[in-house]
Amino acid sequence: MSRLKKLKIEAITKANKQILREQSEEVKGTSQIQQFLNAKRITDDSGNSLEEDGLAGDSTSEAIIKYQSSLGVYPVDGVWGPDTMEKMPPEDKELLESFGSWWDRLF
């Protein structure tokens, strides 16, 4: 195998590892948000608690929309981001933090 081909393979491997690390952080963060919303008894549109699987599906988005609406976040988009974090009261931030502090690396 040529040196150039080895370097390309190494670069691709390094990039793939970085992508996997980022995806792992995203799953961890989503799972912690799901735990937080369940602790707050915020459900999806069918009244179901969230599965704490780290997957940001429709049920999680529906619950986030409910929480954002209760905070007065605009626009309400079902995506957990800086606007949601800014509007959170201290006691909610403390509860969220009890499930981990991943967001300080994301926002």
QUIDAGI-V298941 format. One record per helix or strand. SS is the DSSP state (a for helix, b for strand). FROM is the first residue (numbers start at 0). LEN is the number of residues. If there is no record, write none. Layout:
SS;FROM;LEN
SS;FROM;LEN
This chain:
a;2;37
a;57;14
a;81;6
a;89;8
a;102;4
